């Protein structure tokens, strides 16, 4: 790189909120010393923040079912390669459920469901992630759809990180004795033959996580991180276990972390994994620094809560990272709302507040937002798959993820850049910028308004060397500068099929962030 930071290769794209432009390449802007009326964006590599770990979405049983049953092997491999191949979409992360979640094509299950007449299983003798060969017609549970899809993804990109989250503990471990509904873990109760540490539900449930990770490891699938509970504050009718933050802090530090340290010390634990309502109090009010050392960081959803609460997780302990672990849009979402959620709240505001890993909700749902064992229709996946033909439509979520996956190298550091939106929805132009370990510079600019905005970009140290571009309404401009050839692949055109938006039952996820 020469002293004025000129690069041999540049790649700029434009994505409009209505997807009329879908990461459409635009000519590299000429350099000018005149700012004019353009909105200035100054990228400052002297101020470094979090490491960038990548993007992806959840491979739920519902998503995996569509990949395995609605698509031919050729269709499936094409779309998974398009998303996860580093030379194409560059997705680098997925989230899976530990046992069943609400978005499942199969009846709810955990990995230790007991036969009638058996009240408890302290040795986890009945533990199983499923039977049969991966993808076989007679396979069950995770082996039926999720495992074969994960194995195909890892064959495309072996470094993909897998985060795993439970929706429900086994029914016999819960006060409700049910998988579905908001029971609580029977914390402190003894189920073994004695009154030792290892005779408690607390200890056995930690071993449940270890057996899950070990079962996947035997299949060649490495779990990178776990959360202790998906949405511990959500008393919903589908599989769930309700926890308080205090309970999670104690159980995670005294039971789960020690259990993992004995067998899988590299597996990280993220705390929270809930909407911002979970983070109404600073984590330091109910967690000691010693307890915080058990956790790699904080995990967020953005369905409900106040924007300022994010700091109650990200600004509490110096070593903590931050991950965005779930969000979806609806099939009937307006252009403005979808853009504000994906490009704004997540792709700009959460990243500027320390998020270094993004996992959206379902990677794929069908034209109705199915399948869902919980009966919640109308949700939207990163892609929509026609259940009868396997055809694909790429949603705005896909293009938000691809902006990062294709243009921001894993291992980059976020650096300072000018920003005029406090929350990703209001104000003016927002931005995030990154510098890779090899010196590549990337930036994503987001326009949260209904009017195109002309911007001019420069880099600290270059002086008034502006490059101008127009950021479309509710859309983005992405750029990458490198001394090596960069990834300039484009998403294929969408297939044509009908989207059937059916009424969806109300639930607390239908709240907006604000």
C-alpha positions as CSV (number, residue, x, y, z in Angstrom):
1,X,0.0,0.0,0.0
2,X,1.5,3.3,-1.0
3,X,1.5,6.4,1.4
4,X,-1.7,7.9,0.1
5,X,-3.7,4.6,0.5
6,X,-4.5,4.0,-3.1
7,X,-5.6,0.5,-3.8
8,X,-5.1,-1.6,-6.9
9,X,-8.7,-3.0,-6.8
10,X,-12.0,-1.5,-5.8
11,X,-15.5,-2.9,-5.9
12,X,-18.6,-0.8,-5.2
13,X,-22.2,-2.1,-5.1
14,X,-25.7,-0.6,-4.6
15,X,-28.7,-2.3,-3.1
16,X,-32.1,-0.5,-3.0
17,X,-34.6,-1.2,-0.2
18,X,-37.1,-2.4,-2.8
19,X,-34.4,-4.7,-4.3
20,X,-34.7,-3.1,-7.7
21,X,-30.9,-3.0,-7.3
22,X,-29.5,-6.1,-5.7
23,X,-25.8,-5.5,-5.0
24,X,-25.6,-4.0,-8.5
25,X,-22.0,-3.1,-9.3
26,X,-21.4,0.6,-9.8
27,X,-18.3,2.1,-11.4
28,X,-15.5,3.0,-9.0
29,X,-16.1,6.7,-8.3
30,X,-13.5,9.1,-9.5
31,X,-11.5,11.0,-6.9
32,X,-12.3,14.7,-6.4
33,X,-11.3,17.4,-4.0
34,X,-14.7,19.0,-4.0
35,X,-17.2,17.8,-1.4
36,X,-20.1,20.0,-2.7
37,X,-23.4,19.1,-1.1
38,X,-22.6,15.4,-0.6
39,X,-22.8,14.0,2.9
40,X,-19.3,13.4,4.1
41,X,-18.2,9.9,5.4
42,X,-14.7,9.8,6.9
43,X,-13.2,6.4,7.6
44,X,-10.6,6.5,10.3
45,X,-8.5,3.3,10.7
46,X,-6.6,4.8,13.7
47,X,-9.7,3.9,15.9
48,X,-10.2,0.2,16.1
49,X,-13.1,-1.7,17.7
50,X,-14.4,-5.3,17.7
51,X,-13.2,-8.2,15.5
52,X,-15.5,-9.2,12.8
53,X,-16.4,-13.0,13.0
54,X,-19.0,-13.2,10.2
55,X,-22.6,-13.7,9.3
56,X,-25.2,-16.4,8.7
57,X,-28.6,-17.6,9.9
58,X,-30.3,-20.5,11.7
59,X,-30.4,-23.9,10.1
60,X,-33.7,-24.8,11.9
61,X,-35.4,-28.1,11.3
62,X,-37.8,-26.1,9.1
63,X,-35.0,-24.7,6.9
64,X,-33.2,-28.0,6.7
65,X,-36.5,-29.8,5.8
66,X,-36.9,-27.5,2.8
67,X,-33.3,-27.9,1.7
68,X,-33.7,-31.7,1.9
69,X,-37.3,-32.2,0.6
70,X,-38.3,-29.3,-1.5
71,X,-35.1,-29.1,-3.5
72,X,-33.2,-31.5,-5.7
73,X,-29.6,-32.3,-4.6
74,X,-28.4,-30.0,-7.4
75,X,-30.7,-27.1,-6.3
76,X,-29.6,-27.5,-2.7
77,X,-25.9,-27.6,-3.4
78,X,-26.2,-24.6,-5.7
79,X,-27.9,-22.4,-3.1
80,X,-25.7,-23.6,-0.2
81,X,-22.6,-22.9,-2.3
82,X,-23.9,-19.5,-3.3
83,X,-24.3,-18.6,0.4
84,X,-21.4,-20.3,2.1
85,X,-18.6,-20.4,-0.5
86,X,-16.1,-17.7,0.4
87,X,-15.7,-17.0,-3.3
88,X,-19.4,-16.3,-3.5
89,X,-21.7,-15.1,-0.7
90,X,-19.2,-15.7,2.1
91,X,-21.6,-16.6,4.8
92,X,-19.5,-18.0,7.7
93,X,-21.8,-18.8,10.6
94,X,-25.0,-20.7,11.4
95,X,-27.1,-21.2,14.5
96,X,-28.9,-24.5,15.4
97,X,-31.2,-25.5,18.2
98,X,-30.3,-28.0,20.8
99,X,-33.4,-30.2,20.4
100,X,-36.5,-28.9,18.8
101,X,-37.5,-25.3,18.4
102,X,-40.8,-23.7,17.2
103,X,-39.7,-23.8,13.6
104,X,-39.7,-27.6,13.1
105,X,-41.2,-30.0,10.6
106,X,-41.2,-32.7,13.3
107,X,-43.0,-33.1,16.5
108,X,-41.2,-31.3,19.4
109,X,-38.4,-33.4,20.9
110,X,-35.4,-33.0,23.2
111,X,-32.4,-35.4,23.3
112,X,-33.5,-37.2,26.4
113,X,-37.2,-37.9,26.1
114,X,-38.2,-40.7,28.4
115,X,-40.4,-43.7,27.8
116,X,-43.6,-44.0,29.8
117,X,-43.0,-45.1,33.4
118,X,-39.4,-43.6,33.5
119,X,-39.4,-40.5,35.7
120,X,-35.8,-39.3,35.5
121,X,-32.6,-40.2,33.7
122,X,-29.6,-38.8,35.8
123,X,-27.1,-40.8,33.8
124,X,-28.6,-39.6,30.5
125,X,-28.9,-43.2,29.3
126,X,-31.7,-42.3,26.9
127,X,-29.8,-39.4,25.3
128,X,-29.9,-39.4,21.5
129,X,-29.7,-36.7,18.8
130,X,-31.5,-39.1,16.5
131,X,-31.3,-42.4,14.8
132,X,-30.4,-43.6,11.3
133,X,-27.9,-42.4,8.7
134,X,-27.9,-38.6,8.1
135,X,-30.6,-37.8,5.6
136,X,-32.0,-41.3,5.3
137,X,-35.8,-41.7,5.0
138,X,-35.9,-43.5,8.3
139,X,-33.6,-41.1,10.2
140,X,-35.1,-39.2,13.2
141,X,-34.6,-35.9,15.0
142,X,-31.5,-34.0,14.0
143,X,-30.2,-36.8,11.8
144,X,-33.2,-36.5,9.5
145,X,-32.6,-33.0,8.1
146,X,-30.3,-30.7,10.2
147,X,-27.2,-33.0,10.3
148,X,-27.0,-33.7,6.5
149,X,-27.4,-30.0,5.7
150,X,-24.7,-29.0,8.2
151,X,-22.4,-31.6,6.7
152,X,-22.9,-30.2,3.2
153,X,-22.3,-26.7,4.4
154,X,-19.1,-27.7,6.1
155,X,-17.9,-29.5,2.9
156,X,-18.4,-26.1,1.1
157,X,-16.7,-24.1,3.9
158,X,-15.1,-26.1,6.7
159,X,-14.5,-23.0,8.8
160,X,-18.2,-22.2,9.3
161,X,-18.9,-21.5,13.0
162,X,-21.8,-23.2,14.5
163,X,-23.6,-21.7,17.5
164,X,-26.2,-23.9,19.3
165,X,-29.0,-22.8,21.6
166,X,-31.6,-24.9,23.5
167,X,-35.3,-24.0,23.4
168,X,-36.3,-26.5,26.1
169,X,-34.6,-28.8,28.6
170,X,-35.9,-32.3,28.6
171,X,-39.4,-32.4,30.1
172,X,-38.4,-34.4,33.2
173,X,-35.9,-31.7,34.1
174,X,-38.6,-29.0,34.2
175,X,-41.1,-27.9,36.8
176,X,-43.9,-28.2,34.2
177,X,-42.8,-31.7,33.0
178,X,-43.5,-30.6,29.5
179,X,-41.3,-29.7,26.5
180,X,-43.7,-26.9,25.3
181,X,-44.7,-24.0,27.5
182,X,-42.7,-22.0,30.0
183,X,-41.6,-24.4,32.6
184,X,-38.4,-23.7,34.7
185,X,-35.4,-25.9,35.3
186,X,-35.6,-27.8,38.6
187,X,-32.6,-26.0,39.9
188,X,-31.1,-27.4,43.0
189,X,-33.2,-30.6,43.0
190,X,-31.5,-33.9,43.5
191,X,-32.0,-36.7,41.0
192,X,-29.0,-38.9,41.6
193,X,-28.3,-41.4,44.3
194,X,-27.1,-39.0,46.9
195,X,-26.6,-35.3,47.7
196,X,-23.4,-34.5,45.8
197,X,-22.8,-31.7,43.3
198,X,-23.2,-34.3,40.4
199,X,-26.5,-35.5,41.7
200,X,-28.3,-32.3,40.9
201,X,-30.4,-31.3,37.9
202,X,-28.0,-28.4,37.5
203,X,-25.1,-30.8,36.9
204,X,-27.0,-33.3,34.8
205,X,-28.2,-30.5,32.5
206,X,-24.7,-29.3,32.0
207,X,-23.7,-32.9,31.0
208,X,-26.6,-32.8,28.5
209,X,-24.8,-30.0,26.7
210,X,-21.5,-32.0,26.7
211,X,-23.2,-35.1,25.3
212,X,-24.8,-33.0,22.5
213,X,-21.4,-31.4,21.6
214,X,-19.8,-34.8,21.7
215,X,-22.5,-36.4,19.5
216,X,-22.0,-33.8,16.9
217,X,-18.2,-34.0,17.1
218,X,-18.5,-37.7,16.2
219,X,-20.2,-36.7,13.0
220,X,-17.4,-34.3,12.1
221,X,-19.5,-31.2,13.1
222,X,-17.7,-28.9,15.5
223,X,-19.8,-26.7,17.8
224,X,-18.1,-23.3,18.2
225,X,-20.3,-21.7,20.8
226,X,-23.5,-22.2,22.8
227,X,-26.0,-20.1,24.6
228,X,-27.6,-21.4,27.7
229,X,-31.2,-20.7,26.6
230,X,-33.0,-19.1,23.7
231,X,-35.0,-16.2,25.0
232,X,-35.1,-17.0,28.7
233,X,-37.6,-14.2,29.4
234,X,-40.1,-15.4,26.8
235,X,-43.1,-17.3,28.3
236,X,-44.3,-18.7,25.0
237,X,-46.4,-21.7,24.1
238,X,-43.7,-23.6,22.1
239,X,-40.6,-25.2,23.6
240,X,-39.0,-22.9,26.2
241,X,-37.4,-22.9,29.6
242,X,-37.6,-19.7,31.6
243,X,-34.7,-18.4,33.5
244,X,-33.8,-15.2,35.4
245,X,-30.5,-13.5,34.5
246,X,-29.2,-14.3,38.0
247,X,-29.9,-18.0,37.6
248,X,-28.1,-18.1,34.2
249,X,-25.1,-16.3,35.7
250,X,-24.8,-18.9,38.5
251,X,-25.6,-22.0,36.5
252,X,-23.3,-21.0,33.6
253,X,-20.4,-20.2,35.8
254,X,-20.7,-23.0,38.3
255,X,-22.0,-25.9,36.1
256,X,-21.9,-25.4,32.4
257,X,-18.5,-23.7,32.1
258,X,-16.7,-26.3,34.3
259,X,-18.4,-29.1,32.4
260,X,-17.2,-27.7,29.1
261,X,-13.8,-27.1,30.4
262,X,-13.4,-30.7,31.2
263,X,-14.3,-31.9,27.6
264,X,-14.6,-29.0,25.2
265,X,-12.7,-26.0,26.6
266,X,-12.7,-24.1,23.3
267,X,-16.5,-23.9,23.1
268,X,-17.7,-20.4,24.0
269,X,-20.7,-19.5,26.0
270,X,-22.7,-16.4,25.1
271,X,-24.9,-14.9,27.8
272,X,-28.5,-13.6,27.3
273,X,-29.6,-14.7,23.8
274,X,-32.7,-12.6,24.2
275,X,-34.4,-9.4,23.1
276,X,-33.2,-6.1,24.6
277,X,-35.9,-6.4,27.3
278,X,-33.6,-9.0,28.9
279,X,-31.0,-6.3,29.2
280,X,-32.9,-3.7,31.1
281,X,-30.4,-3.9,33.9
282,X,-26.6,-3.8,33.5
283,X,-25.1,-7.2,33.7
284,X,-22.7,-6.1,36.4
285,X,-25.6,-5.6,38.8
286,X,-26.3,-9.4,39.0
287,X,-23.0,-10.9,37.9
288,X,-19.5,-10.7,39.4
289,X,-16.4,-10.3,37.3
290,X,-15.4,-13.9,38.2
291,X,-18.8,-15.2,36.9
292,X,-18.4,-13.0,33.8
293,X,-15.2,-14.8,33.0
294,X,-17.2,-17.9,32.2
295,X,-18.8,-16.2,29.2
296,X,-17.4,-15.1,25.9
297,X,-19.9,-12.3,25.6
298,X,-23.4,-11.1,25.2
299,X,-26.0,-12.3,22.7
300,X,-28.9,-10.1,21.5
301,X,-32.2,-10.3,19.6
302,X,-33.9,-7.1,18.6
303,X,-37.6,-7.8,18.7
304,X,-38.4,-5.6,21.6
305,X,-36.7,-3.2,24.1
306,X,-35.0,0.1,24.1
307,X,-31.9,0.9,22.0
308,X,-29.9,2.2,25.0
309,X,-30.2,-1.2,26.8
310,X,-27.7,-2.8,24.4
311,X,-25.0,-1.1,26.5
312,X,-26.1,-3.1,29.5
313,X,-24.5,-6.1,27.8
314,X,-21.8,-4.7,25.6
315,X,-20.2,-2.3,28.0
316,X,-20.0,-4.4,31.2
317,X,-16.9,-6.5,31.0
318,X,-13.8,-5.7,29.0
319,X,-13.3,-9.2,27.5
320,X,-16.9,-9.7,26.4
321,X,-17.8,-9.9,22.7
322,X,-21.2,-9.3,21.3
323,X,-23.3,-11.4,18.9
324,X,-26.6,-10.8,17.1
325,X,-28.2,-14.2,17.4
326,X,-31.8,-13.9,16.1
327,X,-34.1,-11.6,14.1
328,X,-36.6,-12.1,11.2
329,X,-39.0,-10.1,9.1
330,X,-42.5,-11.0,8.0
331,X,-43.7,-11.9,4.5
332,X,-45.8,-8.7,4.6
333,X,-43.1,-6.4,5.9
334,X,-42.9,-3.0,4.2
335,X,-39.7,-1.9,2.4
336,X,-39.1,0.7,5.0
337,X,-39.5,-1.6,8.0
338,X,-37.5,-4.5,6.5
339,X,-34.7,-2.0,5.7
340,X,-34.8,-0.4,9.1
341,X,-34.5,-3.8,10.8
342,X,-31.9,-5.4,8.6
343,X,-29.7,-2.7,7.1
344,X,-30.4,-0.2,10.0
345,X,-30.8,-1.8,13.4
346,X,-28.7,-4.9,12.8
347,X,-26.3,-4.0,9.9
348,X,-25.5,-0.5,11.2
349,X,-26.6,0.2,14.8
350,X,-25.8,-3.2,16.4
351,X,-22.5,-3.4,14.6
352,X,-21.6,0.1,15.7
353,X,-22.5,-1.0,19.3
354,X,-20.0,-3.9,19.3
355,X,-21.7,-6.8,17.5
356,X,-19.0,-8.9,15.6
357,X,-21.2,-11.9,14.7
358,X,-24.7,-11.9,13.1
359,X,-27.0,-14.9,12.9
360,X,-30.5,-14.1,11.6
361,X,-33.4,-16.5,12.2
362,X,-34.5,-19.1,9.6
363,X,-32.2,-19.5,6.7
364,X,-35.1,-20.7,4.6
365,X,-38.9,-20.8,4.8
366,X,-41.4,-21.5,2.2
367,X,-43.9,-19.3,0.3
368,X,-46.2,-19.2,3.3
369,X,-43.6,-18.9,6.0
370,X,-43.8,-22.6,6.9
371,X,-43.1,-25.2,8.1
372,X,-43.7,-24.4,11.8
373,X,-44.8,-27.0,14.3
374,X,-45.9,-24.0,16.5
375,X,-48.3,-22.9,13.8
376,X,-46.8,-19.4,13.4
377,X,-47.1,-18.6,9.7
378,X,-46.1,-15.5,7.7
379,X,-42.5,-15.3,8.9
380,X,-39.8,-14.8,6.3
381,X,-36.5,-16.6,5.9
382,X,-33.3,-15.2,4.5
383,X,-34.4,-16.9,1.3
384,X,-37.9,-18.1,0.4
385,X,-38.1,-21.6,-1.1
386,X,-41.1,-22.7,-3.2
387,X,-42.2,-25.9,-1.4
388,X,-43.3,-27.6,-4.6
389,X,-40.5,-26.7,-7.0
390,X,-37.4,-25.8,-4.9
391,X,-37.3,-22.4,-6.6
392,X,-35.6,-19.6,-4.7
393,X,-36.3,-15.9,-3.9
394,X,-33.6,-13.9,-2.1
395,X,-35.0,-11.5,0.5
396,X,-33.5,-8.3,1.8
397,X,-32.0,-10.3,4.7
398,X,-29.9,-12.2,2.1
399,X,-28.5,-9.0,0.7
400,X,-27.7,-7.6,4.2
401,X,-25.8,-10.7,5.0
402,X,-24.1,-10.8,1.6
403,X,-22.9,-7.2,2.0
404,X,-20.9,-8.4,5.0
405,X,-20.1,-11.9,3.8
406,X,-18.7,-10.8,0.4
407,X,-17.1,-7.5,1.3
408,X,-15.9,-7.8,4.9
409,X,-13.2,-10.4,5.6
410,X,-13.6,-12.6,8.7
411,X,-11.0,-11.4,11.2
412,X,-11.2,-7.7,10.1
413,X,-11.5,-5.0,12.7
414,X,-14.3,-2.5,12.7
415,X,-12.8,1.0,12.5
416,X,-14.4,4.5,13.0
417,X,-16.5,6.0,10.4
418,X,-18.9,9.0,10.2
419,X,-22.4,8.1,11.3
420,X,-25.6,10.2,11.3
421,X,-28.2,7.8,12.5
422,X,-28.5,7.1,16.3
423,X,-30.4,3.9,15.9
424,X,-30.4,2.7,12.3
425,X,-33.9,4.1,11.7
426,X,-33.8,7.8,12.2
427,X,-31.6,10.7,11.2
428,X,-29.4,10.5,8.2
429,X,-26.7,8.3,6.6
430,X,-25.3,5.5,8.7
431,X,-22.1,3.6,8.1
432,X,-19.8,0.8,9.4
433,X,-16.2,0.3,8.2
434,X,-13.6,-2.3,8.6
435,X,-9.9,-3.0,7.9
436,X,-8.7,-6.6,7.3
437,X,-5.5,-8.2,8.6
438,X,-4.1,-7.9,5.1
439,X,-5.0,-4.2,4.8
440,X,-8.3,-4.4,2.8
441,X,-10.7,-1.6,3.6
442,X,-14.5,-2.2,3.5
443,X,-17.5,0.0,4.3
444,X,-21.3,-0.3,4.2
445,X,-23.3,2.8,4.0
446,X,-27.1,2.8,4.9
447,X,-29.7,5.3,3.9
448,X,-32.7,5.0,6.4
449,X,-34.8,7.6,4.5
450,X,-37.2,7.5,1.5
451,X,-35.0,9.8,-0.5
452,X,-31.6,8.9,-2.2
453,X,-28.6,10.5,-0.5
454,X,-25.4,11.5,-2.2
455,X,-22.4,10.7,-0.1
456,X,-18.6,11.4,-0.4
457,X,-16.2,9.0,1.2
458,X,-12.6,9.6,2.2
459,X,-10.1,7.9,4.5
460,X,-8.1,9.5,7.3
461,X,-4.6,10.3,6.0
462,X,-5.7,10.9,2.4
463,X,-6.9,14.5,2.8
464,X,-9.9,15.8,0.7
465,X,-9.8,12.9,-1.8
466,X,-13.5,12.3,-2.0
467,X,-15.3,9.5,-3.9
468,X,-19.0,10.1,-4.4
469,X,-21.9,7.7,-4.7
470,X,-25.7,7.9,-4.3
471,X,-27.1,5.6,-1.6
472,X,-30.6,4.6,-2.7
473,X,-33.7,5.0,-0.5
474,X,-33.8,2.5,2.3
475,X,-30.7,0.9,0.7
476,X,-27.0,0.5,0.9
477,X,-23.8,1.2,-0.9
478,X,-21.0,-1.2,-0.1
479,X,-17.3,-0.8,-1.0
480,X,-14.1,-2.8,-0.8
481,X,-10.6,-1.6,-1.5
482,X,-7.7,-4.1,-1.8
483,X,-4.3,-4.6,-3.3
484,X,-5.4,-8.1,-4.3
485,X,-8.3,-9.1,-6.6
486,X,-11.6,-9.1,-4.8
487,X,-14.7,-11.2,-4.9
488,X,-17.0,-9.6,-7.6
489,X,-19.5,-12.4,-7.9
490,X,-23.2,-11.5,-8.1
491,X,-26.3,-13.1,-6.8
492,X,-28.3,-15.0,-9.5
493,X,-31.7,-13.7,-10.6
494,X,-34.6,-14.9,-8.5
495,X,-37.1,-17.6,-9.7
496,X,-40.7,-16.7,-10.2
497,X,-43.4,-18.2,-7.9
498,X,-46.3,-16.9,-5.7
499,X,-45.8,-15.7,-2.2
500,X,-48.8,-16.5,-0.1
501,X,-49.0,-14.2,2.9
502,X,-51.5,-15.8,5.4
503,X,-52.6,-14.2,8.7
504,X,-50.2,-15.0,11.5
505,X,-51.0,-15.4,15.2
506,X,-49.9,-12.5,17.3
507,X,-47.0,-13.0,19.7
508,X,-44.5,-10.9,21.5
509,X,-42.1,-11.1,18.5
510,X,-44.5,-8.9,16.6
511,X,-43.4,-5.9,18.6
512,X,-40.9,-3.6,16.9
513,X,-37.7,-2.6,18.6
514,X,-39.1,0.8,19.4
